[in-house]
């Protein structure tokens, strides 16, 4: 082999080895979620049935057919699942799922789809709730769900022991999403906040956002927050909402400045609405009997928003 051939051979070998090492690194990164699930057992009497299995976006339907579509808008990446069996009763199982989502707020978002305001709250992860049949919590960008099968119910302590064994294997440096702080105003119903990753209120022009129940002047209403990438993007979303309301024949009252426009109207789906654009955010309230009265509610949201910037 001549000198040129030797050089080409060395370069090709180097590239081949680099590709192999890169692939191994990627595989290692993807499968590390497996290690979150306790390999032997999650407690003294609950042992793992089989090796943990992994599901990606193409195979998630095989594990949760009918629910998989719910996870994709929240940046689902990977699921690790394992089944733990009771030593004394092999028919009693705990199916444990750990979902790796796109971000912290995505993990909260998928979790918030399941929680109820009257759930039994437990201190695990950032937040969790438990019943006789399941435990759910989120932590960092992970959503964890434990479910009992083959039994009418389990003691909550069993779920908590298993859940905490998983929690200690997850990153623990993140609290709740900072966007939730904006909704910390008087009247918000605790634990009612939900992050909707696609089409808030069912409107495509509100790409994503947070909604929460609130009590305002003895009314049950809802407040919402739409974060956009820029002030221009927020204005375009407001313009599309305005056009929609006009198309539906709704009257509107507009006030404010070019940088902070407020609109009072009646939404054909949600009744009275008062909302405003503030920088790259849209904040508002719906289901109002008197939309103009909600101005002070939105002002409180804006105050929280300004302090969070």
Secondary structure, 3 states (H helix, E strand, C coil): CCHHHHHHHHHHHHHHHHHHHHHHHHHHHHHHHHHHCCCCEEECCEEECCCCEEECCCCHHHHHCCCHHHHHCCCCCEEEEEEEEECCCCCCEEEEEEEECCCHHHHHHHHHCCCCCCCEEECCCCEEEECCCEEEEEECCEEEEEEEECCCCCCHHHHHHHHHHHHCCCCCCCCCCHHHHHHCCCCECCCCCEEECCCHHHCCCCCCEEEEEEEECCEEEEEEEEECCCHHHHHHHHHHHHHHHHHCCCCEEEEEECCEEEEEEEECCCEEEEEEEECCEEEEEEEECCHHHHHHHHHHHHHHHHHHC
